Amino acid sequence: MARYQTPFEIHVHGDVLLRAGVTVDELWEALKPMWQYGGATNVMDGRVSSYEEEPGLVLDQSSNKLQLCWTVAGDEDFRQVMEDTCMGLNDLAERGAAIEVSFYDTEFDDEDRSGEDGAAESRDDFLMCFVGPTPAAIMQVQRDMLVQDVVHIMERHFDAAELGPVVQAIDGLFDDRLNDLVSSMQLGKPPRGPGGNSGPGGPNRGPGGRKPRHLH
């Protein structure tokens, strides 16, 4: 079903290395929540981005990698689409991977709102989703991204050699989280899902400020 007056332009960006033996049909089935979202009735139409410059949803068979650079018009319900997609990709992923999801406010116009004393703000939003074959693989990606961000900020004030204790502290936090998850599974408690909007594989929301669109 076609979508009209959608408030957001949604861009999905990332690479997912697939495990050996994953078939094309399995991949398109896992991505079905995404390619059906814009109203497509088949994958060949649904995998195409709203922008010709973007590759869309692509399987690079030479590297056995899913490449996502895809835009669709939509609303907040796309968050559930990513939840379902991440759960499907978990079973196909060789290792942990991050997927960026950017929501651009299509009704926001900087020029038209310039005279409103800065009262109006865009509804832009940003999610970081994680997929992987195990919670540990997902947490490794989260850990690496956090270390990179923290070190990048702190290197403005400290030498890189001084930041070892900071990295060790981050590692300790992730070790504790993984141990808690393993313990909960051993006790028969339902673990938090490794993909989608909750638990170790869920997306982390970032600031809602406007940022350049991914147009490739």
C-alpha positions, 0 to 999 in steps of 0.5 A, a space after each residue: 500500500 502506498 504511503 501518503 503525507 509521511 512525516 519522515 524520510 528514513 535512511 538505512 545504512 550499514 554492512 552485514 557480513 553473512 555466514 557461509 551458506 546463506 541463500 538469496 531467498 533467505 536474505 530477502 525473506 529476512 529483509 521482507 519487513 523493509 522492502 514491503 514497508 514502502 508498498 512494494 509487492 516484490 523484492 526487486 521493486 522494494 530493494 530500490 531506494 527512493 534516491 537513484 544515487 543510492 544502491 538500495 538493498 544489495 547482496 555483494 556475492 563476491 564478499 558475501 555481504 549485505 550492503 544497505 544504503 536505502 531510503 523510504 518515506 515513512 513514520 514512527 512505525 518503521 522502528 518496529 520494521 527494524 526490530 523485525 528485520 534485525 531479528 531476521 538478520 541475526 540468524 544470517 550474520 557471520 559476526 556483529 554489525 551496526 546499522 544506522 537508521 536516520 529519520 529526517 523531518 520532511 516538513 521542516 524547512 530551515 528557511 521558512 522557520 528562520 523568523 520564528 526566533 528558533 522556537 521550531 525544531 526538526 523532529 529528526 531522529 537517529 537510531 543505531 541498531 545492532 545484529 549478530 549471531 550471538 549477544 556476545 558478537 553484538 556487544 563486541 560491536 557496541 563496545 568497539 564503537 563506544 571505545 572509538 567515540 570515547 577515545 576520540 573525545 578524550 584525545 583532545 585532552 589526554 595522550 592516547 597512552 593515558 587512556 588504557 584505564 578508561 578502555 579497561 573500565 568500558 570492557 568491564 561494563 560490557 563483561 558485566 552485562 554479558 555475564 548478567 545475560 548469561 546468568 539470566 539465560 541459565 536461570 531460565 529467564 527470557 533474555 533480552 532480544 539480541 536485535 531490534 529495540 531492546 536489550 544488548 542488540 537494540 538501537 541507541 537513540 542519538 541526538 535529534 539534530 539535523 545532519 546531512 543525508 546519506 546520498 551515495 
